[in-house]
Amino acid sequence: MKVEEYAAGIPLAALEKAAAQLSEHYRAGKASGKLRMEERERVAAYLLTRFPATYAAVSAVLGQVGDVEVESMLDLGAGAGAASLAAKERFAGLRRMTLVETDAASVAAGRAWLPDADWVCGNFAEAAFAEHDVVLASYALGELKTAARMQALERAWAAARRMVMVIEPGSTAGFGVVRECRDRLLEMGGRTVAPCPGDLPCPMGADDWCHFGARLERSKLHRRLKHGQLSYEDEKYSYAVVAKEGAEACAGRIVRRPAHHPGLIELTVCRGDRVAVERVNKRDRNKFGAARRAGWGEAWP
Ligand SMILES: C[S@@+](CC[C@H](N)C(=O)[O-])C[C@H]1O[C@@H](n2cnc3c(N)ncnc32)[C@H](O)[C@@H]1O
């Protein structure tokens, strides 16, 4: 079933209202469980406006983890399965997926596109976790209070054979959650895979936050619900991927959209211990060519 088919039969005005309510709710940093709306409209609005965005963000993150074989994945706060769907497309060997989600309506929707996965309708702060290669939480840990989040993270780490991935909105609050989770995972012996170049404490200044953007196309209906003219939107996200072993960190990470000037490209690069603008001049032909192709969020040598 396509995501849009779920919304078939719901009047457009009701969908618009639900999408506006959903957007306001998340913008205010509130947890999904606090949304008081008609169930079918709530899930339809999520599927039409947020699901493609979180899918795009997770796909972008998975594009930065290098060559890793993943056979099993545990998805915490899975919603309707956007992250697992992205992982299924990224990891050819992914055979076992367990998705834990408290909202029964999201579980029912997600089963349509991930029918072979193990769906657990329950609270991941309480459920027991079996071992999986990867434990992932996409836009979910931020919905817990700090103490519960840390407990869930520690249990996620214990259940992960290879790595834990935490993805949150690319806001100051979302980045705060990611930074806190990364710090704790490193304390437990983890090694950063991405986005950070190594395991040093994050050098971002107090008024700054590490985030990236994933571009996604908007369907006609998506555009209508967002009252947007553009055929695309950029989903901002923050993330940390931390491995148990064998992580190869990059030398640098481009943490802003590159600025292109005539004969000059400016890249804002995190080197692990500092964030600074690096200038690449056209005279340096090879490097300039690489800088032209380099995108926000990619590793930079
Ligand atoms: C913003 S949505 C993200 C859904 C999905 N991971 C994605 O990336 O599209 C957060 C989801 O986490 C779920 N959630 C929050 N706390 C949870 C908990 N303690 N146990 C299970 N699910 C939870 C919510 O019901 C909601 O579906």
The ligand as an SDF file (V2000), in Angstrom:
LIG
                    3D

 27 29  0  0  0  0  0  0  0  0999 V2000
    8.0660   11.3790   15.9100 C   0  0  0  0  0  0  0  0  0  0  0  0
    7.5300    9.7430   15.8310 S   0  0  0  0  0  0  0  0  0  0  0  0
    8.8490    8.9580   14.8990 C   0  0  0  0  0  0  0  0  0  0  0  0
    8.4130    7.6940   14.2670 C   0  0  0  0  0  0  0  0  0  0  0  0
    9.4560    6.9920   13.4170 C   0  0  0  0  0  0  0  0  0  0  0  0
   10.5650    6.5050   14.2000 N   0  0  0  0  0  0  0  0  0  0  0  0
    9.9420    7.8640   12.2970 C   0  0  0  0  0  0  0  0  0  0  0  0
   11.1320    8.1440   12.2630 O   0  0  0  0  0  0  0  0  0  0  0  0
    9.1230    8.2550   11.4570 O   0  0  0  0  0  0  0  0  0  0  0  0
    7.8880    9.1370   17.4590 C   0  0  0  0  0  0  0  0  0  0  0  0
    7.2800    7.7860   17.6900 C   0  0  0  0  0  0  0  0  0  0  0  0
    7.8080    7.2240   18.8900 O   0  0  0  0  0  0  0  0  0  0  0  0
    6.7460    6.5710   19.5540 C   0  0  0  0  0  0  0  0  0  0  0  0
    7.1110    6.4640   20.9660 N   0  0  0  0  0  0  0  0  0  0  0  0
    7.4360    7.4710   21.8050 C   0  0  0  0  0  0  0  0  0  0  0  0
    7.7420    6.9870   23.0300 N   0  0  0  0  0  0  0  0  0  0  0  0
    7.5850    5.6470   22.9370 C   0  0  0  0  0  0  0  0  0  0  0  0
    7.7550    4.5850   23.8790 C   0  0  0  0  0  0  0  0  0  0  0  0
    8.1440    4.8140   25.1300 N   0  0  0  0  0  0  0  0  0  0  0  0
    7.5400    3.3230   23.4580 N   0  0  0  0  0  0  0  0  0  0  0  0
    7.1700    3.0570   22.1740 C   0  0  0  0  0  0  0  0  0  0  0  0
    6.9920    4.0300   21.2510 N   0  0  0  0  0  0  0  0  0  0  0  0
    7.1940    5.3100   21.6290 C   0  0  0  0  0  0  0  0  0  0  0  0
    5.5410    7.4500   19.3040 C   0  0  0  0  0  0  0  0  0  0  0  0
    4.3250    6.7790   19.5110 O   0  0  0  0  0  0  0  0  0  0  0  0
    5.7640    7.8510   17.8570 C   0  0  0  0  0  0  0  0  0  0  0  0
    5.1590    6.9620   16.9730 O   0  0  0  0  0  0  0  0  0  0  0  0
  1  2  1  0
  2  3  1  0
  2 10  1  0
  3  4  1  0
  4  5  1  0
  5  6  1  0
  5  7  1  0
  7  8  2  0
  7  9  1  0
 10 11  1  0
 11 12  1  0
 11 26  1  0
 12 13  1  0
 13 14  1  0
 13 24  1  0
 14 15  1  0
 14 23  1  0
 15 16  2  0
 16 17  1  0
 17 18  1  0
 17 23  2  0
 18 19  1  0
 18 20  2  0
 20 21  1  0
 21 22  2  0
 22 23  1  0
 24 25  1  0
 24 26  1  0
 26 27  1  0
M  CHG  2   2   1   9  -1
M  END
$$$$
